[in-house]
Amino acid sequence: MPLDTLLADIAACRACAPYLPHTPRPVTRVREETRILIAGQAPGRLVHETGLPFNDPSGHRLRQWMGVDRETFYGRPEIGVAAMAFCFPGTNPKGGDYPPPPRCAAMWRAPLLAVLPNVELTLLVGSYAQEWALPGRTSRTMTQTIARWREFGPNVLPMPHPSWRNTGWLKRNPWFEAEVTPYLRQRVADILAR
């Protein structure tokens, strides 16, 4: 199936409508030229409202980790975003968003990856993406999986979610920004330079 057709099908998907507190609005941003694929968890409320992935404070932090500015992030066709779920799952009254519904990845992930043959680097942002992409290879905790980041490269990089909620995690694990982000910046720069 051509990418344009698949993206139109994804945009029209309403499979999760009975389970969401709002009208589904699938958000993804990939092109045939995508070589860096960011696989997050699911869009947040601001992304749901604007239709632009990582158009929120977590996107600002992610771009810092990648070493790119907003214009590069959204303007370069080599950078794509396809989360584990394409629709905002809603906000949990206890705090944070609900987890991504697994039906979305089950329906769309394999067909989408099949029409993105140029991907050289996939950023697995958060435990849901890591568990889906690395079945049987993740550790007991997300921290342990990310600590083994060298084992998955150079085509896959497990990362924490860049949400402000993970600021404490980053303080407890300074090795991530000291070791992983310089590697990530170099990989991104190398891919975009070609």
C-alpha positions as CSV (number, residue, x, y, z in Angstrom):
1,M,0.0,0.0,0.0
2,P,1.4,3.5,-0.8
3,L,2.3,5.7,2.1
4,D,-0.2,8.4,1.2
5,T,-3.0,5.9,1.1
6,L,-2.0,4.4,4.5
7,L,-1.7,7.9,6.1
8,A,-5.2,8.7,4.8
9,D,-6.5,5.5,6.3
10,I,-4.8,6.3,9.6
11,A,-6.2,9.8,9.6
12,A,-9.7,8.4,9.1
13,C,-9.4,5.7,11.8
14,R,-12.1,5.8,14.4
15,A,-11.4,2.4,16.0
16,C,-10.9,3.9,19.4
17,A,-13.9,6.2,19.3
18,P,-15.9,4.1,21.8
19,Y,-13.1,4.2,24.3
20,L,-12.1,7.8,24.2
21,P,-13.6,10.8,26.0
22,H,-13.3,12.9,22.8
23,T,-13.4,12.6,19.0
24,P,-10.3,10.7,17.7
25,R,-7.8,12.8,16.0
26,P,-4.9,10.6,14.8
27,V,-1.6,12.5,14.7
28,T,1.4,11.2,12.8
29,R,4.0,12.9,10.7
30,V,6.1,10.7,8.4
31,R,7.2,10.9,4.8
32,E,8.9,8.6,2.3
33,E,12.2,10.4,3.2
34,T,11.9,9.6,6.9
35,R,15.2,8.4,8.2
36,I,14.8,9.3,11.9
37,L,11.6,7.9,13.3
38,I,10.4,9.0,16.8
39,A,8.2,6.4,18.3
40,G,6.6,8.0,21.4
41,Q,3.7,6.8,23.4
42,A,0.7,8.8,22.3
43,P,-0.2,12.4,21.6
44,G,-0.8,14.6,24.6
45,R,-3.6,17.1,24.9
46,L,-1.8,20.0,23.2
47,V,-0.8,17.7,20.3
48,H,-4.4,16.6,20.1
49,E,-5.6,20.2,19.9
50,T,-3.0,21.3,17.3
51,G,-2.4,18.2,15.3
52,L,1.3,18.7,15.4
53,P,3.4,16.0,17.2
54,F,5.6,17.0,20.1
55,N,4.1,20.5,19.9
56,D,4.5,20.9,23.7
57,P,7.1,21.3,26.4
58,S,8.2,17.6,26.0
59,G,8.9,18.4,22.3
60,H,11.1,21.2,23.3
61,R,13.2,18.9,25.5
62,L,13.2,16.2,22.8
63,R,14.6,18.7,20.2
64,Q,17.3,19.7,22.7
65,W,18.3,16.1,23.2
66,M,18.4,15.6,19.4
67,G,20.3,18.9,18.8
68,V,17.8,20.3,16.4
69,D,15.7,23.4,16.4
70,R,11.9,23.6,15.9
71,E,12.3,24.5,12.2
72,T,14.5,21.5,11.5
73,F,12.3,19.2,13.5
74,Y,9.2,20.0,11.6
75,G,10.8,21.1,8.3
76,R,13.1,18.3,7.5
77,P,11.4,15.3,5.8
78,E,14.1,13.0,7.3
79,I,12.5,13.4,10.8
80,G,9.2,11.6,11.3
81,V,7.0,10.9,14.3
82,A,4.7,7.9,14.7
83,A,3.7,7.1,18.2
84,M,2.5,3.8,19.6
85,A,-1.0,5.2,19.5
86,F,-2.0,8.0,17.2
87,C,-4.8,9.5,19.3
88,F,-4.7,11.3,22.6
89,P,-5.9,8.7,25.1
90,G,-7.2,11.2,27.6
91,T,-6.0,12.5,31.0
92,N,-6.1,10.3,34.0
93,P,-7.7,12.1,37.0
94,K,-4.9,10.8,39.1
95,G,-2.3,12.6,37.0
96,G,-0.7,12.2,33.6
97,D,-2.3,10.8,30.5
98,Y,-3.8,7.3,30.1
99,P,-1.5,4.7,28.5
100,P,-1.7,4.3,24.7
101,P,-4.3,1.7,23.8
102,P,-2.6,-1.3,22.3
103,R,-5.2,-1.7,19.5
104,C,-3.6,1.2,17.6
105,A,-0.1,-0.4,17.4
106,A,-1.7,-3.7,16.5
107,M,-3.6,-2.2,13.6
108,W,-1.2,0.3,12.2
109,R,2.4,-0.2,13.3
110,A,3.5,-3.1,11.0
111,P,1.9,-1.6,7.9
112,L,3.4,1.8,8.6
113,L,6.9,0.5,9.2
114,A,6.6,-1.6,6.0
115,V,6.3,1.6,3.9
116,L,9.1,3.5,5.6
117,P,12.1,1.6,4.2
118,N,14.6,4.4,4.7
119,V,14.5,4.6,8.5
120,E,18.1,4.4,9.9
121,L,17.4,5.4,13.5
122,T,14.3,4.8,15.6
123,L,14.0,6.6,19.0
124,L,12.0,4.4,21.3
125,V,10.5,7.1,23.6
126,G,9.2,5.5,26.8
127,S,8.5,2.0,28.0
128,Y,5.5,1.3,25.7
129,A,7.5,1.9,22.5
130,Q,10.4,-0.1,24.0
131,E,8.3,-3.1,24.9
132,W,6.6,-3.2,21.4
133,A,9.8,-2.8,19.4
134,L,12.1,-4.9,21.6
135,P,10.0,-7.9,22.6
136,G,11.8,-10.1,25.0
137,R,14.8,-7.8,25.0
138,T,13.7,-5.1,27.5
139,S,14.9,-5.2,31.1
140,R,12.7,-5.3,34.2
141,T,12.6,-1.5,34.3
142,M,12.8,1.2,31.7
143,T,15.9,2.6,33.4
144,Q,17.7,-0.7,33.0
145,T,16.6,-0.9,29.3
146,I,17.9,2.6,28.6
147,A,21.1,1.9,30.5
148,R,21.8,-0.9,27.9
149,W,21.3,1.6,25.0
150,R,24.6,0.6,23.3
151,E,23.3,-3.0,22.8
152,F,20.5,-1.8,20.6
153,G,22.4,0.6,18.3
154,P,23.1,2.0,15.9
155,N,19.5,1.7,14.5
156,V,17.5,1.8,17.7
157,L,17.8,4.0,20.8
158,P,15.7,3.5,23.9
159,M,15.0,6.8,25.7
160,P,12.9,8.1,28.5
161,H,9.9,10.3,27.7
162,P,11.0,14.0,27.6
163,S,8.0,15.0,29.7
164,W,8.5,17.4,32.6
165,R,7.2,14.5,34.7
166,N,10.6,12.8,34.1
167,T,12.7,15.7,35.4
168,G,13.3,13.7,38.6
169,W,14.3,10.6,36.6
170,L,16.9,12.8,34.7
171,K,18.3,14.1,37.9
172,R,18.6,10.6,39.3
173,N,20.2,9.3,36.1
174,P,22.6,12.1,34.9
175,W,24.4,9.5,32.7
176,F,21.6,9.8,30.2
177,E,22.3,13.4,29.3
178,A,26.0,13.0,29.8
179,E,26.4,9.9,27.6
180,V,23.3,9.2,25.5
181,T,22.3,12.7,24.3
182,P,25.7,13.5,22.8
183,Y,25.6,10.2,20.9
184,L,22.0,11.0,19.8
185,R,23.0,14.5,18.6
186,Q,25.9,13.1,16.6
187,R,23.7,10.4,15.0
188,V,21.0,12.9,14.1
189,A,23.6,15.4,12.7
190,D,25.2,12.7,10.6
191,I,21.9,11.5,9.2
192,L,20.7,15.0,8.4
193,A,24.1,15.9,6.8
194,R,23.7,13.2,4.1
